[in-house]
């Protein structure tokens, strides 16, 4: 007797709030059409080794309330079958042995690339659809569309930073808050802007030029000096961990020995970036005769498996439903998106960067009002500070420097400061 074809679900990369919602909605949609559903345990870890013993049957009863919960009921891993042709073929053969002809992958840019390669390798035997997940928000979706998990991570991150700000004010200290964001600064900027952090630093601010650790140190030290000049000895700086990858190799020798994951990405969490910055900034302030308490705080793991907020619960249930329905209707090799409240599949091969051959990464666009408003509200040294002799005199006095010496040490920070965007205010006079 012929076994029924099966829909499988696998989760790759790192956790993000809403994974269970996708799993639940996709399972319910497929089961209502009479299609058996299985969850592949631990991403592609076992399948790529030819092991089909790590699967979990999924039923409507078993998934009906999992959308409230963070984490992944079928686990997750960064195992990458695309690095070895044998592993890729093993994954296809393993899925076929499980009678799988439909596969939903849930993950970020690396898992999206895996989904594409699996669909190509399967040659129609298995149809694949990908659901975009990452708290980094760095998959290249249409403008204004979040990857799922980002909004929840930002929401919880803002709550954490808000509490740190109260502690900073109460105890007269600074917090250097390092957030996740391997390549892009969406999460750091989203948290810092919403929480009203003293300043936020993201990799995109330094695109196109060599980033030295001394510049980061001077930006932070300059902000502390400016804050002190206004009578405040407290502050919060939110920094994207991806700044590490932009630093000159001479500045962080630790990078050479840093561990990499299965997709060849630096395990930035293994580099104690916050503590390095804390020590260097304190040394810089000591040179100026200043002292302040600085606490380095990493937030990220606290955000990844938290329960999704209602936005992500609803969003991911829509994504899971649409992914399953698309496969049931014969769709293949696509990324699932909701645009203007409608399902829009995007071909996975259209997501590739022609230069790298990998899935494109979405960066923060620093030429927008969204970024410039955030930048304007930051308390950090700016070009107009050096044009105002009264302000400059306050900062120089706080740092124990002459005006000329303060300029010599810090003015270089604003030489390539972005020009503020002028808001367009034309009125459409053609309307009735």
C-alpha positions as CSV (number, residue, x, y, z in Angstrom):
1,X,0.0,0.0,0.0
2,X,1.3,3.4,-1.0
3,X,2.2,5.6,2.0
4,X,0.6,9.1,2.0
5,X,2.8,12.0,1.1
6,X,4.0,14.1,4.1
7,X,4.6,17.8,4.8
8,X,7.7,18.4,6.9
9,X,8.7,21.4,8.9
10,X,12.4,22.2,9.8
11,X,13.8,25.2,11.7
12,X,17.3,26.5,11.2
13,X,19.5,29.3,12.6
14,X,18.9,30.8,16.0
15,X,15.6,31.0,17.9
16,X,13.1,33.9,17.4
17,X,9.7,34.5,19.0
18,X,7.0,33.1,16.8
19,X,8.5,29.9,15.5
20,X,5.9,27.8,17.3
21,X,3.1,29.9,15.8
22,X,4.4,29.1,12.3
23,X,4.6,25.4,13.1
24,X,1.1,25.4,14.6
25,X,-0.6,27.3,11.8
26,X,1.1,25.3,9.0
27,X,0.2,22.0,10.7
28,X,-3.4,22.9,11.2
29,X,-3.8,24.1,7.6
30,X,-2.2,20.9,6.2
31,X,-4.1,18.6,8.5
32,X,-7.4,20.1,7.6
33,X,-6.6,19.0,4.0
34,X,-5.8,15.5,5.2
35,X,-2.0,15.9,4.8
36,X,0.2,14.2,7.5
37,X,2.8,16.6,9.1
38,X,6.1,15.9,10.8
39,X,8.5,18.1,12.6
40,X,12.2,17.5,11.8
41,X,14.1,17.6,15.1
42,X,17.1,19.9,15.4
43,X,17.0,21.5,11.9
44,X,19.1,19.5,9.3
45,X,21.5,18.1,11.9
46,X,20.2,14.5,11.6
47,X,18.9,14.4,8.0
48,X,22.2,15.5,6.5
49,X,23.8,12.5,8.3
50,X,21.2,10.1,6.8
51,X,19.5,9.7,10.1
52,X,15.6,9.7,9.9
53,X,14.9,8.7,13.5
54,X,14.6,12.2,14.8
55,X,11.1,13.3,13.7
56,X,8.0,14.3,15.6
57,X,4.4,13.7,14.2
58,X,2.5,16.9,14.5
59,X,-1.3,17.0,15.0
60,X,-4.0,19.7,15.4
61,X,-4.5,18.7,19.0
62,X,-0.8,18.9,19.7
63,X,-0.2,22.3,18.2
64,X,-3.4,24.2,18.8
65,X,-2.0,26.3,21.7
66,X,1.7,26.4,21.0
67,X,1.5,29.9,19.3
68,X,1.6,31.4,22.8
69,X,5.0,30.0,23.5
70,X,8.5,31.0,22.6
71,X,11.2,28.6,21.5
72,X,10.7,25.7,19.1
73,X,8.9,22.5,20.0
74,X,10.9,20.7,17.3
75,X,14.3,22.2,18.3
76,X,16.6,24.1,16.1
77,X,20.2,24.0,14.8
78,X,22.7,25.8,12.6
79,X,23.7,22.6,10.8
80,X,24.4,23.5,7.2
81,X,23.9,20.8,4.5
82,X,25.0,23.1,1.7
83,X,28.7,23.0,2.7
84,X,29.0,19.4,1.4
85,X,27.3,18.0,-1.7
86,X,27.0,14.6,0.1
87,X,25.2,16.2,3.0
88,X,22.8,18.0,0.6
89,X,22.0,14.7,-1.1
90,X,21.7,12.9,2.2
91,X,19.1,15.5,3.3
92,X,17.1,14.9,0.1
93,X,17.3,11.2,0.4
94,X,16.3,11.3,4.1
95,X,13.3,13.4,3.3
96,X,12.2,11.0,0.5
97,X,12.6,8.0,2.9
98,X,10.1,9.8,5.2
99,X,7.7,10.2,2.2
100,X,8.1,14.0,2.4
101,X,7.2,15.8,-0.8
102,X,6.5,19.2,0.8
103,X,9.0,21.0,3.1
104,X,8.6,24.3,5.1
105,X,11.9,25.7,6.3
106,X,11.9,28.4,9.0
107,X,15.0,30.6,9.4
108,X,17.1,33.6,8.4
109,X,19.3,34.3,5.4
110,X,21.4,31.2,5.8
111,X,18.4,28.9,6.0
112,X,16.8,30.6,3.1
113,X,19.9,29.7,1.0
114,X,19.6,26.1,2.3
115,X,16.0,26.1,1.2
116,X,16.9,27.2,-2.3
117,X,19.7,24.6,-2.6
118,X,17.3,21.9,-1.4
119,X,14.7,22.8,-3.9
120,X,17.3,22.8,-6.7
121,X,18.7,19.5,-5.6
122,X,15.3,17.9,-5.3
123,X,14.5,18.6,-8.9
124,X,10.7,18.7,-8.3
125,X,10.7,15.6,-6.0
126,X,10.3,17.9,-3.0
127,X,8.7,21.3,-3.1
128,X,10.1,23.9,-0.6
129,X,8.8,27.1,0.8
130,X,10.7,29.3,3.3
131,X,9.4,31.4,6.2
132,X,11.6,34.4,7.1
133,X,12.7,34.4,10.7
134,X,15.3,36.4,12.6
135,X,15.4,39.0,15.4
136,X,18.1,40.7,13.4
137,X,15.5,41.8,10.7
138,X,18.2,41.5,8.1
139,X,16.5,39.4,5.4
140,X,16.0,41.5,2.3
141,X,12.2,41.7,2.4
142,X,10.3,44.5,0.8
143,X,10.6,47.9,2.6
144,X,8.7,48.1,5.8
145,X,8.2,44.4,6.3
146,X,9.8,42.8,9.4
147,X,11.1,39.4,9.7
148,X,9.1,37.6,12.3
149,X,10.5,37.8,15.8
150,X,12.0,41.2,15.4
151,X,9.1,43.2,16.8
152,X,9.0,41.0,19.9
153,X,12.7,41.1,20.4
154,X,12.6,44.9,20.1
155,X,9.7,45.1,22.5
156,X,11.4,43.1,25.2
157,X,14.8,44.8,24.5
158,X,13.2,48.2,25.1
159,X,11.8,47.0,28.4
160,X,15.2,45.8,29.5
161,X,17.0,49.0,28.4
162,X,14.3,51.1,30.2
163,X,15.1,49.3,33.4
164,X,18.8,49.8,32.9
165,X,18.3,53.5,32.3
166,X,16.5,53.8,35.7
167,X,19.4,51.9,37.3
168,X,21.9,54.1,35.5
169,X,20.3,57.3,36.7
170,X,19.9,56.0,40.2
171,X,23.5,54.8,40.6
172,X,25.2,57.4,38.4
173,X,26.7,54.9,35.9
174,X,26.8,54.2,32.2
175,X,25.6,51.0,30.6
176,X,27.1,49.7,27.3
177,X,24.4,47.5,26.0
178,X,25.4,45.1,23.3
179,X,22.6,43.7,21.2
180,X,22.4,40.9,18.6
181,X,22.7,41.8,15.0
182,X,25.5,39.9,13.2
183,X,25.7,42.1,10.2
184,X,23.0,44.8,10.4
185,X,21.9,47.2,13.1
186,X,18.1,47.0,12.9
187,X,17.7,45.6,16.4
188,X,20.1,47.9,18.1
189,X,18.6,51.0,16.4
190,X,15.0,49.8,17.0
191,X,15.7,49.3,20.7
192,X,17.9,52.4,21.2
193,X,15.5,54.8,19.3
194,X,12.3,53.5,21.0
195,X,13.9,53.5,24.5
196,X,15.5,56.9,24.0
197,X,19.0,55.6,24.7
198,X,21.8,58.2,25.0
199,X,23.3,57.0,21.8
200,X,23.2,54.0,19.5
201,X,26.0,52.8,17.3
202,X,25.4,50.4,14.3
203,X,27.6,49.0,11.6
204,X,25.9,51.0,8.8
205,X,27.1,54.3,10.3
206,X,30.6,53.3,9.2
207,X,30.0,51.8,5.8
208,X,32.6,52.6,3.2
209,X,35.4,53.4,5.6
210,X,37.8,51.7,7.9
211,X,36.5,51.4,11.4
212,X,39.1,51.6,14.1
213,X,38.5,50.7,17.8
214,X,39.9,54.1,18.7
215,X,37.1,55.9,16.9
216,X,34.4,53.9,18.8
217,X,36.2,54.6,22.0
218,X,36.3,58.4,21.3
219,X,32.7,58.5,20.2
220,X,31.7,56.9,23.6
221,X,34.1,58.9,25.6
222,X,33.0,62.1,23.8
223,X,29.4,61.3,24.6
224,X,30.3,60.8,28.3
225,X,32.1,64.1,28.4
226,X,29.2,65.9,26.8
227,X,26.8,64.3,29.2
228,X,28.9,65.3,32.2
229,X,29.0,68.9,30.9
230,X,25.3,69.0,31.2
231,X,25.5,67.7,34.8
232,X,24.6,64.1,34.1
233,X,27.0,61.2,35.1
234,X,24.7,58.5,33.7
235,X,23.8,57.2,30.3
236,X,23.1,54.2,28.1
237,X,24.8,53.3,24.8
238,X,23.2,50.6,22.7
239,X,25.7,49.0,20.3
240,X,25.1,46.4,17.6
241,X,27.4,43.3,18.0
242,X,28.0,43.5,14.3
243,X,30.4,46.4,14.8
244,X,32.9,43.7,15.7
245,X,33.0,42.4,12.1
246,X,33.8,45.9,10.8
247,X,36.8,46.6,13.1
248,X,40.3,46.5,11.7
249,X,41.9,43.2,12.4
250,X,44.8,44.9,14.2
251,X,42.4,46.2,16.8
252,X,40.8,43.0,17.8
253,X,43.4,40.2,17.6
254,X,40.8,38.0,19.3
255,X,38.9,37.8,16.0
256,X,41.6,35.6,14.4
257,X,40.9,32.8,16.9
258,X,37.2,33.4,17.3
259,X,34.9,30.4,16.7
260,X,32.8,30.2,13.6
261,X,29.4,28.5,13.1
262,X,28.5,26.0,10.4
263,X,27.7,28.9,8.0
264,X,31.2,30.4,8.6
265,X,29.8,33.3,10.6
266,X,31.8,34.6,13.6
267,X,30.3,33.6,16.9
268,X,30.4,37.2,18.1
269,X,29.0,36.3,21.4
270,X,32.3,34.5,22.1
271,X,34.1,37.9,21.8
272,X,33.6,40.0,25.0
273,X,33.0,43.1,23.0
274,X,31.3,45.1,25.7
275,X,34.1,44.4,28.2
276,X,36.8,45.4,25.7
277,X,35.0,48.7,25.0
278,X,34.4,49.3,28.7
279,X,38.1,48.9,29.5
280,X,39.3,51.1,26.6
281,X,36.8,53.9,27.3
282,X,37.7,53.9,31.0
283,X,41.3,54.2,30.0
284,X,40.5,57.1,27.6
285,X,38.6,58.9,30.3
286,X,41.5,58.4,32.7
287,X,43.7,60.2,30.2
288,X,41.3,63.1,30.6
289,X,41.3,63.0,34.4
290,X,37.8,61.6,34.4
291,X,36.3,58.6,36.0
292,X,32.9,57.0,35.7
293,X,31.4,53.5,36.4
294,X,30.6,51.6,33.2
295,X,28.8,48.3,33.1
296,X,28.8,46.1,29.9
297,X,25.6,44.3,29.4
298,X,24.8,41.8,26.6
299,X,21.2,41.3,25.7
300,X,20.1,38.8,23.0
301,X,19.6,35.4,24.4
302,X,16.9,36.9,26.7
303,X,15.1,38.0,23.5
304,X,15.2,34.9,21.3
305,X,12.9,32.5,23.1
306,X,10.6,34.9,24.9
307,X,6.9,34.5,24.2
308,X,5.8,36.4,21.1
309,X,3.9,39.6,21.5
310,X,0.4,39.7,19.7
311,X,1.9,41.3,16.6
312,X,4.2,38.4,16.0
313,X,1.6,35.8,17.1
314,X,-0.8,37.0,14.4
315,X,1.9,37.7,11.8
316,X,3.4,34.2,12.2
317,X,0.1,32.4,12.1
318,X,-0.6,34.1,8.8
319,X,2.9,33.1,7.5
320,X,2.5,29.5,8.6
321,X,-1.0,29.2,7.0
322,X,0.1,30.8,3.7
323,X,3.3,28.6,3.5
324,X,1.3,25.4,3.9
325,X,-1.5,26.6,1.5
326,X,1.1,27.6,-1.1
327,X,2.7,24.1,-1.0
328,X,-0.7,22.4,-1.1
329,X,-1.5,24.4,-4.3
330,X,1.7,23.3,-6.0
331,X,4.0,26.2,-5.1
332,X,7.8,25.8,-4.8
333,X,11.1,27.5,-4.2
334,X,9.6,30.6,-2.7
335,X,9.9,32.8,0.4
336,X,6.6,33.6,2.2
337,X,5.7,37.3,2.7
338,X,2.6,39.2,3.7
339,X,2.5,42.5,1.8
340,X,-0.4,45.0,2.3
341,X,-2.2,42.2,4.1
342,X,-1.9,39.8,1.2
343,X,0.2,36.8,0.6
344,X,3.0,37.4,-1.9
345,X,5.5,34.6,-2.6
346,X,9.0,35.8,-3.6
347,X,11.2,33.4,-5.7
348,X,14.1,32.2,-3.5
349,X,16.6,32.6,-6.4
350,X,15.7,36.3,-6.7
351,X,16.9,36.8,-3.1
352,X,20.5,36.0,-4.0
353,X,23.3,38.6,-4.0
354,X,25.1,38.3,-7.4
355,X,28.4,39.2,-5.8
356,X,28.4,36.7,-3.0
357,X,26.0,34.0,-4.4
358,X,24.3,34.0,-1.0
359,X,21.1,35.4,0.3
360,X,21.1,39.2,0.3
361,X,21.3,40.9,3.7
362,X,19.2,44.0,4.4
363,X,21.1,46.8,6.1
364,X,19.8,49.9,7.9
365,X,19.3,52.7,5.3
366,X,21.1,55.7,6.9
367,X,19.7,58.0,4.2
368,X,16.2,58.1,5.6
369,X,14.3,60.2,8.1
370,X,14.0,57.0,10.2
371,X,17.7,57.0,10.9
372,X,18.3,60.8,10.9
373,X,15.6,61.3,13.6
374,X,17.3,58.7,15.7
375,X,20.7,60.3,15.1
376,X,19.4,63.7,16.0
377,X,18.0,62.6,19.3
378,X,21.3,61.0,20.3
379,X,23.5,62.8,22.8
380,X,27.0,62.7,21.2
381,X,29.5,65.1,19.8
382,X,28.1,66.8,16.7
383,X,29.4,69.2,14.1
384,X,27.4,72.1,15.6
385,X,29.1,71.6,18.9
386,X,32.4,72.6,17.4
387,X,30.8,75.6,15.8
388,X,29.5,76.9,19.1
389,X,32.3,78.4,21.2
390,X,30.2,78.3,24.4
391,X,29.3,74.7,24.1
392,X,32.8,73.8,23.1
393,X,34.2,75.6,26.1
394,X,32.0,73.6,28.5
395,X,33.2,70.3,27.0
396,X,36.8,71.3,27.0
397,X,36.6,72.4,30.6
398,X,35.0,69.1,31.6
399,X,37.8,67.2,29.8
400,X,40.5,69.4,31.3
401,X,41.7,70.5,27.8
402,X,42.1,73.7,26.0
403,X,39.7,74.5,23.2
404,X,42.3,73.8,20.6
405,X,43.4,70.5,22.2
406,X,39.8,69.3,22.5
407,X,39.3,70.0,18.8
408,X,42.5,68.2,18.0
409,X,41.4,65.1,19.9
410,X,37.7,64.9,19.1
411,X,36.7,67.0,16.0
412,X,37.7,64.2,13.6
413,X,34.6,62.3,14.8
414,X,32.3,64.8,13.0
415,X,34.2,65.3,9.8
416,X,32.0,62.8,7.9
417,X,28.8,63.4,9.9
418,X,25.7,62.8,7.7
419,X,23.9,65.9,6.5
420,X,20.4,66.2,7.9
421,X,17.7,65.3,5.5
422,X,15.3,68.1,4.5
423,X,11.7,67.0,4.8
424,X,9.7,67.4,1.7
425,X,6.5,69.4,2.3
426,X,4.9,69.9,-1.0
427,X,1.1,69.7,-1.0
428,X,-0.7,67.8,-3.7
429,X,-2.9,70.4,-5.2
430,X,-4.3,68.1,-7.9
431,X,-6.8,66.4,-5.6
432,X,-10.5,67.5,-5.7
